Structure formats: C-alpha cells, structure tokens
Amino acid sequence: MTAYDAEPGAPAGPEHPKRSQPEHPEEPQPVEIPTDMRAPAPTVPSIGPMPEVASSAPLATPGTPPVVPAISELHPFESKIAISISEFRGLYHTLQTLTATQSILTQ
C-alpha cells in the first residue's frame, strides 16, 4: 500500500465521510385531482350518440387535506411511489376513458 502525505492538521480518514441516513425519509406530497378533467373522446366510432358520463372524482373540500395512512398502517405488500403530475393526469384520463367505455358497454 502506498502512503500519501497529508498537510499537518488535516483530518485523517476517508475523503468522503459516510452520510447519515435520515430517520424519516421525506413523504411524497398528496396530489389534488382537478374536478374539471375530462376523458378524451374514444377512438372507436360509435353507432349512436355518446351519453355524458359524470366524473367519478370525489368532490374536494377546500382546506381539508386528504387522509394518508401512516407507513406503519400499510400492509407489507403495499408500497408508495412518487410520480410526476403529468403522468398522474395521463393515468387519470385513462381511468375516465375506461370507466366511460365500461358504462356504455353495460347499458
């Protein structure tokens, strides 16, 4: 092993000390679902007029944050992820489209 000279008074040890991990990692912030989001038009042509489907989004109460269970309350097989707002909106539109399509097919 080769020894390197250090300046007098310099701390002895690794150049990059190990960083301590925070006890509680930062929780992802809850995302509000806008009530004015609408599903895109279906790509399959329909035979008759398309009925208007009511939004399945819950009405938001101003000033009341959504209830998020503590990590200890989650089941062992559940986990949390953080996604971008644009990805969330895309998933929300897809869910609305599927809900509207299912509603039409069951009539």
C-alpha positions in Angstrom: 0.0 0.0 0.0 1.3 3.5 -0.9 1.3 6.2 1.7 0.4 9.7 0.7 1.5 12.9 2.5 -1.2 15.0 4.2 -0.9 18.5 5.3 -0.3 18.9 9.0 -3.6 19.4 10.9 -5.7 17.8 8.1 -8.1 15.2 9.4 -7.1 11.6 8.9 -9.7 9.5 7.3 -11.6 9.0 4.1 -12.1 11.9 1.8 -15.8 11.3 1.6 -17.2 10.5 5.0 -20.3 8.3 5.1 -23.5 10.4 5.1 -26.0 9.6 7.7 -29.5 8.5 6.6 -32.4 10.5 7.8 -34.7 8.6 10.2 -37.8 9.6 8.3 -37.4 9.9 4.6 -39.5 12.8 3.0 -43.0 11.7 2.3 -44.5 12.4 -1.2 -47.0 15.2 -1.2 -50.6 14.3 -1.9 -51.9 15.4 -5.3 -55.3 17.1 -5.7 -57.5 15.8 -8.5 -58.9 18.7 -10.6 -62.7 18.3 -11.0 -62.7 19.8 -14.5 -60.6 17.0 -16.1 -62.5 15.2 -18.8 -61.7 11.9 -20.6 -60.6 12.1 -24.2 -63.0 11.1 -26.9 -63.0 7.3 -27.6 -61.1 6.2 -30.7 -63.7 3.6 -31.6 -66.6 5.0 -33.7 -70.0 4.6 -32.0 -73.3 3.7 -33.6 -75.4 6.2 -31.6 -74.9 9.4 -29.6 -72.4 9.2 -26.8 -74.1 9.7 -23.3 -72.3 12.1 -21.0 -70.6 10.3 -18.1 -70.4 12.0 -14.7 -66.9 12.4 -13.3 -66.1 9.8 -10.7 -63.6 12.2 -9.0 -64.6 12.9 -5.4 -65.5 16.5 -4.6 -62.7 18.3 -2.8 -63.5 20.1 0.4 -61.5 23.3 0.4 -58.9 23.5 3.3 -59.2 19.8 4.1 -56.1 17.7 3.2 -56.6 14.1 2.1 -56.1 11.4 4.7 -52.9 9.5 4.1 -52.3 6.4 6.2 -49.1 6.3 8.2 -46.4 4.0 6.9 -46.9 1.6 9.8 -50.6 1.2 8.8 -49.8 -0.1 5.3 -49.9 -3.8 4.6 -46.5 -5.4 4.0 -47.2 -5.9 0.3 -48.2 -2.2 -0.3 -45.6 0.4 -1.1 -45.6 4.1 -2.0 -44.2 5.6 -5.2 -44.0 9.2 -6.4 -45.0 10.1 -10.0 -45.0 13.3 -11.9 -48.2 15.3 -12.2 -48.2 14.8 -16.0 -48.0 11.0 -15.5 -50.8 11.2 -12.9 -53.0 13.2 -15.3 -52.4 10.7 -18.1 -53.4 7.8 -15.8 -56.5 9.8 -14.6 -57.6 10.3 -18.2 -57.1 6.6 -19.0 -59.2 5.7 -15.9 -62.0 8.0 -17.0 -61.9 6.6 -20.6 -62.1 3.1 -19.3 -64.9 3.9 -16.9 -66.9 5.6 -19.6 -66.4 2.7 -22.0 -67.4 0.2 -19.4 -70.6 2.2 -18.6 -71.5 2.3 -22.3 -70.9 -1.4 -22.7 -73.1 -2.4 -19.7 -76.1 -0.4 -21.0 
